[in-house]
Amino acid sequence: MKLKSAVLICFVVGFGQLCPASGACETALGEGREASRSLLLVPFANPLRGYEANTLLWFSAAELGCAGIQKLGAERHLESSLAGRVVLLSLSGYLTNAASYYSHEIAHEFDVVRGTPHLWIDLSDWSHLVPRLVLNHWTDYYTDQEIMSIHDTGTAGLEVVRRQTRISAAGLIQNELDAQLVSRLSACDGRMMPQRAVSLIANHVYEFSYNLLNGHDQIDLWPQGRQVVIHDNDIVGYAGHMQELGIAFSRDDWLLSSALAFFASASTWNSVRAVARYLRGGDEGVPNISFKLPNGSSVSPPDFFLFPTIRGLFLQSELHVAGVFREDDGLRVDVGTGLDSFGANRTGYVDLIRVGGAYDALGISIASVRFDLVPFGYCDVTRALDYTGYCTGLTVNAPLGRRACLSARIESSEDDMLSQTILNKEEGMNILMVLGVGF
């Protein structure tokens, strides 16, 4: 596929319904690939209330920071030496890792239903190598009795445990979505840039590394006066709550499946190649791995994203096809299912297959302005092929000058695995608008 400037790829955020590319944005950027190495994606939504806006917020923050580092490197001629490139890429890695951390932690606030989400930065705590983000969802959401009962099977209300399961999984889901955004941007551009490569690796490896390093920690309850402090982590918390819900769950199986999802993804190796080529020779990007088909189309190997859900582990695979019917169109095909479909019976009981995709080739012109239309659709069925839900809609992309683009995604969904179970959206109509600026 020709470069489609990703300003619209805000909808590529990996929520299944996002456009694979946008011709309108190519026009908006005007000068093509080299003119827009960085993107700002500004959602008209509260990042403390949903995955999509949170992803776009921290992606944009990382892009701004990395653009500043690139400018510093150009002014100081650091990219001309290996040592300089190591310093620049290390700084970019630090910034993208910080964005990954803050994005992850904020996601834990999404299920707060009592009170207003609030947080602050603790400048005295650098245990995560950045100032710690302190959340207050316990004080707004649970009473002390509810906190104690969560870990006392038989006394906790089912809905309390289900909500705490979602809270434990939220940060890991957010990291997968953050990685998916970068993966889809790379697919649209046809190449992976080194600064985005370190971002993708940091987010995509998060679930596996968290399992590997902390998957066998224990949950501790620390009474402090009239309050209780729960000392656990996302992996232990999610696995424990799944078992409290009566769902057989193995942390070892989760570790193995998260490793496979990371190492089997084409975008992982695109990222490794981008980092290696940048360090070796200063290359600003590498072409993605793809294969030519007899009809002239090119198809990329699939990416895999593993989501911990209230029903169990859900694996989404996706691949991109360029030049399906003409040189500049694009098709993304998504297939998702629970790991129980592969016989992994200790990772939850999902019993669901989600199939669909998005096609980028349609457009209309009004008053000499071209609007790109990206239809998408997904269907959810059980393994017995009984219908359970759907998600369908349209993304409309409109250029605003030479370097900006306004996007609106209009979607309708009902009992959809991604929209409802993972993203926790309301059923029915949802609209998301995003302003994209290339610089």
C-alpha positions as CSV (number, residue, x, y, z in Angstrom):
1,M,0.0,0.0,0.0
2,K,1.2,3.5,-0.7
3,L,1.9,5.6,2.3
4,K,-1.3,6.7,3.9
5,S,-0.4,9.2,6.5
6,A,-1.7,7.9,9.7
7,V,-3.4,10.9,11.1
8,L,-6.5,8.8,10.9
9,I,-5.1,5.9,12.2
10,C,-6.3,7.2,15.5
11,F,-8.9,4.7,14.6
12,V,-6.3,2.2,14.1
13,V,-6.0,2.1,17.8
14,G,-6.7,-1.5,17.7
15,F,-10.2,-1.5,18.9
16,G,-11.1,-3.7,16.0
17,Q,-13.1,-1.0,14.2
18,L,-10.3,1.2,13.2
19,C,-9.4,2.2,9.7
20,P,-6.3,0.6,8.1
21,A,-5.3,3.8,6.4
22,S,-6.6,7.1,5.0
23,G,-6.1,8.6,1.6
24,A,-7.6,11.9,2.9
25,C,-4.8,12.2,5.4
26,E,-2.2,11.7,2.7
27,T,-3.7,14.7,1.0
28,A,-3.8,16.6,4.3
29,L,-0.1,16.0,5.0
30,G,0.6,17.0,1.4
31,E,4.3,16.3,1.4
32,G,4.3,12.6,2.0
33,R,6.2,10.3,4.3
34,E,9.2,12.4,5.2
35,A,7.2,15.5,5.9
36,S,5.4,13.8,8.9
37,R,7.6,11.6,11.0
38,S,5.5,12.3,14.1
39,L,1.8,12.5,14.8
40,L,-0.5,14.1,17.4
41,L,-3.8,12.3,17.8
42,V,-6.1,14.3,19.9
43,P,-9.3,12.6,21.0
44,F,-12.5,14.5,21.8
45,A,-13.0,12.2,24.9
46,N,-11.8,11.9,28.5
47,P,-8.7,9.8,28.7
48,L,-9.6,8.9,32.3
49,R,-12.7,7.2,31.2
50,G,-11.8,4.9,28.3
51,Y,-9.0,2.9,26.6
52,E,-9.2,4.7,23.2
53,A,-8.7,8.2,24.4
54,N,-6.0,7.0,26.9
55,T,-4.1,5.3,24.1
56,L,-4.1,8.4,21.9
57,L,-3.1,10.7,24.8
58,W,0.1,8.8,25.7
59,F,0.9,7.9,22.1
60,S,0.9,11.6,21.3
61,A,2.9,12.4,24.4
62,A,5.6,9.9,23.3
63,E,5.6,11.3,19.8
64,L,6.2,14.8,21.1
65,G,9.0,13.7,23.3
66,C,10.7,11.6,20.6
67,A,10.4,14.5,18.1
68,G,12.2,16.6,20.6
69,I,14.9,14.0,20.9
70,Q,15.3,13.7,17.1
71,K,15.6,17.5,16.9
72,L,18.3,17.4,19.5
73,G,20.1,14.7,17.7
74,A,20.0,16.6,14.4
75,E,21.3,19.8,16.0
76,R,24.1,18.0,17.8
77,H,24.9,15.6,14.9
78,L,24.5,12.7,17.2
79,E,23.0,10.4,14.6
80,S,26.3,10.3,12.7
81,S,27.9,8.0,15.3
82,L,26.9,4.7,16.9
83,A,27.3,6.1,20.4
84,G,25.1,9.1,19.5
85,R,22.4,6.8,18.1
86,V,22.5,4.6,21.2
87,V,22.0,7.7,23.4
88,L,19.1,9.0,21.2
89,L,17.4,5.6,21.1
90,S,17.9,5.1,24.8
91,L,16.2,8.4,25.5
92,S,13.3,7.6,23.2
93,G,13.0,4.2,24.9
94,Y,12.9,5.9,28.3
95,L,10.1,8.3,27.1
96,T,8.0,5.6,25.5
97,N,8.4,3.3,28.5
98,A,7.2,6.2,30.7
99,A,4.2,6.7,28.5
100,S,3.6,2.9,28.7
101,Y,3.7,3.0,32.5
102,Y,1.3,6.0,32.8
103,S,-1.1,4.6,30.2
104,H,-1.2,1.3,32.0
105,E,-1.8,2.8,35.5
106,I,-4.5,5.2,34.3
107,A,-6.4,2.2,32.8
108,H,-7.0,0.8,36.3
109,E,-9.3,3.8,36.9
110,F,-11.7,3.0,34.1
111,D,-14.0,0.9,36.3
112,V,-14.5,3.4,39.0
113,V,-18.2,4.0,39.4
114,R,-18.5,5.8,42.7
115,G,-17.0,9.2,42.9
116,T,-14.7,10.9,40.4
117,P,-11.4,9.3,39.2
118,H,-8.5,11.2,40.7
119,L,-4.8,10.8,40.8
120,W,-1.5,12.6,41.3
121,I,2.2,12.3,40.6
122,D,4.4,11.4,43.6
123,L,7.8,13.1,42.7
124,S,9.4,11.4,45.7
125,D,8.8,7.9,44.4
126,W,10.9,6.8,41.4
127,S,10.5,3.1,41.9
128,H,9.3,2.7,38.3
129,L,12.2,4.9,37.1
130,V,9.7,7.7,36.6
131,P,7.6,9.7,39.2
132,R,5.0,7.3,40.5
133,L,1.3,7.7,39.4
134,V,-0.9,7.4,42.5
135,L,-4.5,6.3,42.0
136,N,-7.4,6.6,44.4
137,H,-9.9,4.1,43.1
138,W,-10.0,2.2,46.3
139,T,-11.3,5.1,48.4
140,D,-14.0,5.9,45.9
141,Y,-15.0,2.5,44.9
142,Y,-14.9,0.0,47.7
143,T,-15.8,0.0,51.4
144,D,-13.3,-1.6,53.8
145,Q,-15.6,-4.6,54.2
146,E,-15.8,-5.0,50.4
147,I,-12.0,-4.9,50.1
148,M,-11.6,-7.7,52.7
149,S,-14.4,-9.8,51.2
150,I,-12.8,-9.7,47.7
151,H,-10.2,-12.2,48.8
152,D,-12.6,-14.3,51.0
153,T,-14.4,-16.6,48.6
154,G,-18.1,-17.0,49.5
155,T,-18.5,-13.6,51.1
156,A,-17.7,-11.2,48.3
157,G,-20.5,-10.2,46.0
158,L,-20.1,-11.6,42.5
159,E,-20.3,-8.2,40.9
160,V,-17.5,-6.9,43.3
161,V,-15.2,-9.7,42.2
162,R,-16.1,-9.2,38.5
163,R,-15.3,-5.5,38.7
164,Q,-12.0,-6.2,40.5
165,T,-11.2,-8.7,37.8
166,R,-11.7,-6.0,35.2
167,I,-9.6,-3.6,37.2
168,S,-6.7,-6.1,37.4
169,A,-6.8,-6.7,33.7
170,A,-7.3,-3.1,32.6
171,G,-3.6,-2.1,32.6
172,L,-2.5,-5.2,30.6
173,I,-5.4,-4.6,28.1
174,Q,-4.2,-1.0,27.7
175,N,-0.6,-2.1,26.9
176,E,-1.9,-4.5,24.2
177,L,-4.0,-1.7,22.6
178,D,-1.0,0.7,22.8
179,A,1.1,-1.8,20.9
180,Q,-1.7,-2.5,18.4
181,L,-1.9,1.2,17.5
182,V,1.8,1.3,16.6
183,S,1.5,-2.0,14.7
184,R,-1.3,-0.6,12.6
185,L,0.4,2.7,12.0
186,S,3.4,0.7,10.8
187,A,1.2,-1.4,8.5
188,C,-0.3,1.7,7.0
189,D,3.0,3.3,6.4
190,G,4.6,0.1,5.1
191,R,7.6,0.5,7.4
192,M,8.6,0.6,11.0
193,M,10.4,3.6,12.5
194,P,12.9,3.0,15.3
195,Q,11.3,5.4,17.8
196,R,8.0,3.6,17.4
197,A,9.7,0.2,17.4
198,V,10.8,0.7,21.0
199,S,7.3,1.8,21.9
200,L,5.8,-1.3,20.4
201,I,8.3,-3.6,22.1
202,A,7.8,-1.9,25.5
203,N,4.0,-2.4,25.3
204,H,3.8,-5.7,23.5
205,V,6.3,-7.4,25.8
206,Y,4.7,-6.0,28.9
207,E,2.2,-8.9,29.5
208,F,4.9,-11.6,29.0
209,S,7.6,-9.8,31.1
210,Y,5.1,-9.1,33.9
211,N,4.1,-12.8,34.0
212,L,7.7,-13.9,33.9
213,L,8.9,-11.6,36.7
214,N,5.9,-11.3,39.0
215,G,3.5,-14.1,38.0
216,H,4.1,-16.2,41.1
217,D,4.0,-13.4,43.8
218,Q,1.5,-13.8,46.6
219,I,-1.4,-11.6,47.6
220,D,-1.1,-10.0,51.0
221,L,-3.7,-8.0,53.0
222,W,-2.1,-5.4,55.3
223,P,-4.6,-4.0,57.9
224,Q,-3.7,-0.4,58.7
225,G,-6.0,1.0,61.4
226,R,-9.5,1.0,59.9
227,Q,-8.2,0.6,56.4
228,V,-6.8,-2.4,54.5
229,V,-4.0,-2.2,52.0
230,I,-3.9,-5.0,49.4
231,H,-0.4,-5.9,48.2
232,D,-0.7,-7.8,44.9
233,N,0.0,-7.3,41.2
234,D,-2.1,-7.4,38.1
235,I,-1.1,-11.0,37.1
236,V,-1.8,-12.5,40.6
237,G,-4.9,-10.4,41.1
238,Y,-6.5,-11.3,37.8
239,A,-5.7,-15.0,38.1
240,G,-6.9,-15.1,41.7
241,H,-10.2,-13.3,40.9
242,M,-10.8,-15.7,37.9
243,Q,-10.5,-18.6,40.3
244,E,-12.9,-16.9,42.7
245,L,-15.4,-16.7,39.9
246,G,-15.2,-20.4,39.5
247,I,-13.0,-20.3,36.4
248,A,-10.0,-22.7,36.2
249,F,-6.9,-20.6,35.5
250,S,-3.2,-21.3,35.2
251,R,-0.6,-18.6,35.4
252,D,1.9,-20.9,33.7
253,D,-0.4,-21.3,30.7
254,W,-0.8,-17.5,30.6
255,L,3.0,-17.0,30.7
256,L,3.4,-19.4,27.7
257,S,0.6,-17.9,25.6
258,S,1.8,-14.3,26.2
259,A,5.3,-15.3,25.1
260,L,3.9,-16.9,21.9
261,A,1.8,-13.8,21.2
262,F,4.8,-11.6,21.5
263,F,7.4,-13.6,19.7
264,A,5.1,-14.8,16.9
265,S,4.0,-11.3,15.9
266,A,5.4,-9.9,12.7
267,S,5.5,-6.4,14.2
268,T,7.8,-7.6,17.0
269,W,10.4,-8.6,14.3
270,N,9.8,-5.5,12.3
271,S,10.6,-3.5,15.4
272,V,13.8,-5.5,16.1
273,R,14.9,-5.0,12.5
274,A,14.2,-1.2,12.8
275,V,16.2,-0.9,16.0
276,A,19.1,-2.9,14.6
277,R,19.2,-1.0,11.3
278,Y,19.1,2.3,13.0
279,L,21.9,1.5,15.4
280,R,24.0,0.0,12.6
281,G,23.6,2.7,10.0
282,G,21.1,5.3,11.1
283,D,18.3,4.1,9.0
284,E,15.1,6.0,9.8
285,G,12.9,3.0,9.1
286,V,12.7,-0.4,7.6
287,P,10.1,-1.9,5.2
288,N,7.7,-4.3,7.0
289,I,8.0,-8.0,6.3
290,S,5.5,-8.9,3.6
291,F,4.9,-11.4,0.8
292,K,3.8,-10.8,-2.8
293,L,0.8,-12.7,-4.1
294,P,0.3,-13.8,-7.7
295,N,-2.3,-11.1,-8.3
296,G,0.2,-8.3,-7.3
297,S,-1.2,-7.8,-3.8
298,S,1.1,-8.0,-0.8
299,V,0.2,-9.6,2.6
300,S,1.9,-9.2,5.9
301,P,2.4,-12.0,8.4
302,P,-0.1,-11.8,11.3
303,D,0.2,-10.0,14.6
304,F,-1.2,-11.5,17.8
305,F,-2.6,-9.6,20.8
306,L,-3.6,-11.4,24.0
307,F,-6.3,-9.8,26.1
308,P,-7.2,-10.9,29.7
309,T,-11.0,-10.6,29.9
310,I,-13.7,-11.3,32.4
311,R,-14.4,-14.6,30.5
312,G,-10.8,-15.7,30.0
313,L,-7.8,-15.0,27.7
314,F,-8.8,-13.8,24.3
315,L,-6.3,-13.9,21.4
316,Q,-6.8,-11.6,18.5
317,S,-4.8,-12.0,15.2
318,E,-4.8,-9.6,12.4
319,L,-3.1,-9.3,9.0
320,H,-2.9,-6.6,6.4
321,V,-3.3,-6.9,2.7
322,A,-2.3,-4.1,0.3
323,G,-3.4,-3.8,-3.3
324,V,-6.5,-6.0,-3.0
325,F,-8.4,-4.6,-6.0
326,R,-6.2,-1.6,-6.9
327,E,-2.8,-0.3,-6.1
328,D,-3.8,2.1,-3.3
329,D,-6.4,0.1,-1.3
330,G,-6.0,-1.8,1.9
331,L,-7.7,-4.6,3.8
332,R,-7.3,-5.6,7.4
333,V,-8.6,-9.0,8.4
334,D,-9.1,-9.8,12.1
335,V,-9.8,-13.2,13.7
336,G,-10.1,-13.6,17.5
337,T,-10.9,-16.4,19.8
338,G,-10.4,-17.7,23.3
339,L,-7.4,-19.8,24.1
340,D,-9.9,-22.6,25.1
341,S,-10.5,-23.0,21.3
342,F,-6.9,-24.4,21.2
343,G,-7.5,-26.8,24.1
344,A,-6.0,-24.4,26.8
345,N,-8.7,-25.3,29.3
346,R,-7.1,-23.4,32.2
347,T,-7.3,-20.0,30.7
348,G,-11.0,-19.4,31.0
349,Y,-14.0,-20.4,29.0
350,V,-14.6,-17.9,26.2
351,D,-16.3,-20.2,23.5
352,L,-16.3,-17.4,21.0
353,I,-14.9,-16.6,17.6
354,R,-14.9,-13.0,16.3
355,V,-14.3,-12.4,12.6
356,G,-14.2,-9.2,10.5
357,G,-12.1,-6.4,9.2
358,A,-11.9,-3.0,7.6
359,Y,-11.6,-1.9,4.0
360,D,-10.0,1.4,2.9
361,A,-10.8,2.3,-0.7
362,L,-14.0,4.3,-0.7
363,G,-14.2,8.1,-1.1
364,I,-16.5,10.9,-2.0
365,S,-15.8,14.5,-3.0
366,I,-17.9,17.4,-1.7
367,A,-17.0,21.0,-2.8
368,S,-13.6,19.8,-4.0
369,V,-12.8,18.2,-0.7
370,R,-12.3,14.4,-0.6
371,F,-13.7,12.4,2.3
372,D,-12.4,8.9,2.8
373,L,-14.8,6.3,4.0
374,V,-13.6,3.2,5.8
375,P,-16.4,0.6,6.5
376,F,-15.8,-2.1,9.1
377,G,-17.7,-5.0,10.4
378,Y,-17.3,-7.9,12.9
379,C,-19.5,-10.8,13.8
380,D,-19.3,-12.8,17.1
381,V,-20.3,-16.5,17.1
382,T,-19.7,-19.5,19.4
383,R,-17.6,-22.4,18.3
384,A,-20.9,-24.1,17.3
385,L,-21.5,-21.1,15.0
386,D,-24.4,-19.7,17.0
387,Y,-24.6,-15.9,16.6
388,T,-23.9,-13.9,19.8
389,G,-23.1,-10.3,18.8
390,Y,-21.8,-7.8,16.3
391,C,-19.9,-4.5,15.7
392,T,-20.2,-2.5,12.5
393,G,-19.8,1.1,11.4
394,L,-18.0,3.6,9.3
395,T,-14.9,5.9,9.8
396,V,-15.1,9.2,7.9
397,N,-11.8,11.0,7.3
398,A,-11.6,14.7,6.2
399,P,-8.5,16.8,5.6
400,L,-8.0,20.1,7.4
401,G,-5.3,22.0,5.5
402,R,-2.0,20.4,4.6
403,R,-1.0,18.8,7.9
404,A,-4.2,18.0,9.8
405,C,-7.2,15.6,9.5
406,L,-10.4,15.2,11.4
407,S,-11.8,11.7,11.8
408,A,-15.2,10.5,13.1
409,R,-15.8,6.8,13.8
410,I,-19.5,5.9,14.0
411,E,-20.1,2.4,15.3
412,S,-23.0,0.3,16.4
413,S,-22.4,-2.8,18.6
414,E,-24.2,-5.3,20.7
415,D,-22.6,-8.0,22.9
416,D,-19.4,-7.7,20.9
417,M,-16.3,-9.3,22.5
418,L,-14.0,-6.3,21.8
419,S,-16.4,-3.4,22.2
420,Q,-18.4,-4.6,25.2
421,T,-16.4,-7.3,27.0
422,I,-12.9,-5.8,26.6
423,L,-13.5,-2.1,26.1
424,N,-16.6,-2.1,28.4
425,K,-18.5,0.2,26.1
426,E,-22.3,0.7,26.2
427,E,-24.2,-1.2,23.6
428,G,-25.7,0.7,20.7
429,M,-24.3,3.7,19.0
430,N,-20.9,5.1,19.8
431,I,-19.1,8.0,18.2
432,L,-15.4,9.0,18.6
433,M,-13.9,12.0,17.0
434,V,-10.1,12.6,16.7
435,L,-8.0,15.4,15.4
436,G,-4.8,14.3,13.8
437,V,-1.8,16.6,13.1
438,G,1.4,15.6,11.4
439,F,4.7,17.3,12.1
